[in-house]
Amino acid sequence: MSHATPQLDILSLVIHGDVDDAHPALDGTALAPAIHTASTYSARTSGEFAAMANEPRHPRYYARYGNPTQARCERLIARLENAESALLCASGMGAMSTSLLSLVKAGDHIVAQTAHYMGTAQLLTDLLPGMGVEVTLVDQRDASAFCEAARPNTRLMVVETPSNPTLALTGLAAVARFARERGILTLADNTFASPINQRPRDFGIDLVLHSATKYLGGHSDLMAGVVCGDAGIIEKIWKRSIMLGTNVSPFTAFLLLRGLRTLPLRVARQNENALALARFLEEHPAIARVHYPELESHPQHALFKRQMRHGGGVLSVEFKGDAQTGYETAKRFAASLKLARHAVSLGGVETLVVHAASMWEASLSPENMQKAGISPALVRIAAGLENVDDLRADMTAALAAAG
């Protein structure tokens, strides 16, 4: 991986880290990157064409293979995650499915955790087993469970920390150390933390994945995914992406690169707002429990201090009452908010709130929701950039309306 000289602080890196001596801007002196919309590129000679066709990830051959705008964005994200290389895909699930289908085959075994993003959970429990890949799910809060579940044919361990939506943590260093000793690859979904709050490769994880739709893009106006790691592994995933057609559009890559310029500033504010809301809601008499790793009350707070810089922009709360009462109160709370928006996703400039059980009850059985720790009374809050006093006032009114 090429680095700019001198080494840059992250505030400077997000502005300048996609261009350096080895990768100069192809658009001259323009401060904004060009959007290369071409689907194909011409060669001046047959030798040049052969080089373009046979060089892995050539940015000027055919758009399904790569794109100059995409390449700039990938270089920056790789540097943010302390990786040699990165591959952008059309969505977070595109990045996850392409990665898993590149790394395992029939007869292989995966160890993953019970608490995963819904799409990842379905991929692990439905699609892959149907293709002959065995999957064992373990409680992510116990790092030794990953070790105990490993088999001679285990090829991959998949983790997500903090997890969606309960903010449970996985011990990255412990899982990575065990896996590396046995030649097992590790992949961590770092979407909730972002590279500002956590860098899994610093703890020995091989591959880091993001739904770039969330914090990396940051404005609720694009859909993309990215996987980062050593160049050889990323090239292997890229070859599968050509077959699957999961390439990102150049305009999306442009929007994502623009969003990355302000990533540290946005995430810092979201961290502050989420912590303030977590402390506020923890004291409210209607709330039974707040899930947020930076709170001292979080059962994994010690692990948080070892592997995260800040708690991130997402928290979840559980309302008091039995299952039915809590379910109804949570729904009324989410529907009563005026400033915070009742919508899926996270990481944008606006605060978004969802009632988790309502969102997932059509896709996950009550048993699987219970295994994932999703209470009927749980509401997920993704803090935006608003004034925190306005957010507290909005939530106070919604709490009163929810009863």
Secondary structure, DSSP 8 states (H G I E B T S, - for coil): ----SS---HHHHHHHTT--SSS--TTTT-SS------SB---SSHHHHHHHHHSTT-TTSBTTT--HHHHHHHHHHHHHTT-SEEEEESSHHHHHHHHHHHH--TT-EEEEES---HHHHHIIIIIHHHTT-EEEEE-TT-HHHHHHH--TTEEEEEEESS-TTT-----HHHHHHHHHHTT-EEEEE-TTTHHHH--GGGGT-SEEEEETTTTTT-SS----EEEEE-HHHHHHHHHHHHHHT----HHHHHHHHHHHTTHHHHHHHHHHHHHHHHHHHHT-TTEEEEE-TTSTTSTTHHHHHHH-SS--SEEEEEESS-HHHHHHHHHHHHHH-SSSEE-S---SSS-EEEEHHHHHTTTS-HHHHHHTT--TTEEEEE--SS-HHHHHHHHHHHHHHH-
